[in-house]
Amino acid sequence: LILILCLCSTSAANAAIGLGIAPASITVSDAFKGGTYERTITVFNTGDETGTFELTAEGECADWISFYKPDEPDTPITEVTVPGKGKASVLVKFDIPADIANANYTATIYARSIPENKGVEGAVAHAVIRIPSKVVIQVTGTQILKGTVKSITTADTEINHPLKLKVVFQNEGNVIAKPKIAVTIT
């Protein structure tokens, strides 16, 4: 009876803690030196209560990785709050240095639970969960020059006034595209 009472009185890990991250791995292929690449990860809270999760990166290219809210792509974040049984998207930016050698670089992105101390005094044990997502960045230096003209439009104009053309060009390569357009009107 005493053994059962001792086991019942000891604090147990909170079963409401749950964490997931997707995708399990990210690959950036044909990364151009000096380029910036974006991917989206999703952090899942499988627990019942709202949780705050820390975002970190470790590995040889960890300093190239930064995290942002999708609707605020210029403000870096280090943690994300996810409601119970919910999920949150996180924008991950990879800033490739301009002077890096061609090679495959690896890192690991981690989402880690942050334990909450709600007015508890004394020694307290918390369960901390840390989930990885593997990252491989393949810096090849290969320039892919590719793009598509999506549309060419013009507006009505008066005689002896300049004709304005609008060209929508979608860059499908891995370098900054500055297309030159030659127009002949007959």
N, C-alpha and C positions, 0 to 999 in steps of 0.2 A: 504494500500500500504506500509506504514511504517512497519507494522508487518511482511509482506512478505519479505521485504528487510532485516529486522533483522534476520529472520529465515534463509535466504539464506547466510548471512554473518557469522553466527556462525559455528564453525568447527564441523564436524560430524565425527563419528568413521569411520575408513577406512573399506570399504566394501570388500576390497581385502584380509583381514585377514581371514584365515581359518586353522583349525588344527584338526587332528584326531590321535588316537592311537589305535593300535590293537596288541594283543587281549585285550578285555575289562577286563579280569581277568586272573591271572596266579596262578596255584596250583602246588606246589612241594610236591608230596606225598612220604611217607616213607623216609624222609630225614634223613640221617645218621649223627650223631654228628661228627663235624670236617670235614664234606664233603663240596665239592664245586659243585654247580649245575649251569648249563647255560640254558638260554632261550633267544629267540630272539623276540624283539618287533619291530613294524613298526610305524614310525611317518609319518603322511600324512600332506602335505601342500595343502589345497584345495584353497588357494588364488592364485592370478595371479602373484605375485612377489616372488622372493626368500626370504625365511625367516629363521631366526636363532631361535632355540627353546631350552630352558633350560630344563635339565633333573634332577629331584630331587626325593627323596623318603622320606616319612613321616610315622611314626607309630612305633610300639614296636620293629620291627626287621629292621628298616630302615638302621641302621649302618651295616647290613650284605650285603647290596645291592650296587653294583657298575656297571658303564656303560662303554662300550668299543665299538670301531669300529669293525665290524666283521673281517676285514682284519688286525687289529692290536690288538689282544686280550690281550696284556700286557700293553697297554697304556690307562689309564683311561681317560674318557671324562666327561664333565659336560654339554655340549651343542652340538647340531647337526644343520647343515645348510641343508635346503631342498629347491630345486628349486620349482618355482611356478607350481602347478598342479602335483607335484611329490611326491616321498616318499623316506625314508631312513631307512635302517635296523640298529638296535642297539642291540649289545650283552649285556645281563644283566647277571651278575654273582651274585650268592647267596653263601656267605661263612658262613656256619653254625658253631657257636662256639662249641668247643669240650666239654665244661662243662655245656651245656644248658639242662634244664629239658625237658622230653617228654611232648609235648603240641602242640597246633595249634597256630602259631604266624601270625599276620597280619601286613600289611603295604599297602601303596598306592604309586604307581609310578605316577609322574606327568610330563607331557610335557607342558611347558608354553611359550607363545610367548614373545619375547624380543622386546620392542618397539625401533625403531630407531629414533634418533634425528639428522636429516640431516640439520645442520646449522640453526636450528630454535631457535630464541631468545624469551625470555619472557615465560609466562605461556602457557603450551601446555598440552592438554589432549590426552592420548593414550588409545585405547582399548587393554586390555590384556586378552588373552584367556588361560585357564588352564584346561587341560583334564586329568582325572584320569584313572589308570588301577589298579584294586584291586589285592593284592598278599596275598596268604595263603600258609604258609610253615608248613607242618605237620611233626614235628620231632617225630619219633616213636622209634628210636633206633633199629628197626628191621633190622637185617642183612640178606640181600637177596644174597646168594651165588649161582650165576647162570652164565653160560657161554657156548659158543659154539666154538668148534674147526672148523675154516673155511677151513683150508687147512694144509696139511703136504707135504712138498716138499724136494727133495734132489738134489744135483748136481753130475755129473759124477766125479769120483775120481780114482786115481791110486791105485794099490795094495800097501799095507803097509802104506797108508796115511789115516788120519782120515776122516771119513764120516761125512759131515755136514748136519744136518737136520734143516729145517725151519718150525716152527709151528706158524700159525696165529690163535690167540685166541681172540674172541670178548667177552668182559665182559658185561653181561646183568644184573648184580646185582647192588646193591647200595653201595658196599664197594670195596676197592682196592683188586684186585685178583692177587694172586701169585701162579699160578698153578704149580704143580710138575708133570713132565712128565717122565714116565718110558718106555724105549724102549728095546725091545727084538728082535734081528735079528737072524733068523734061516736059 
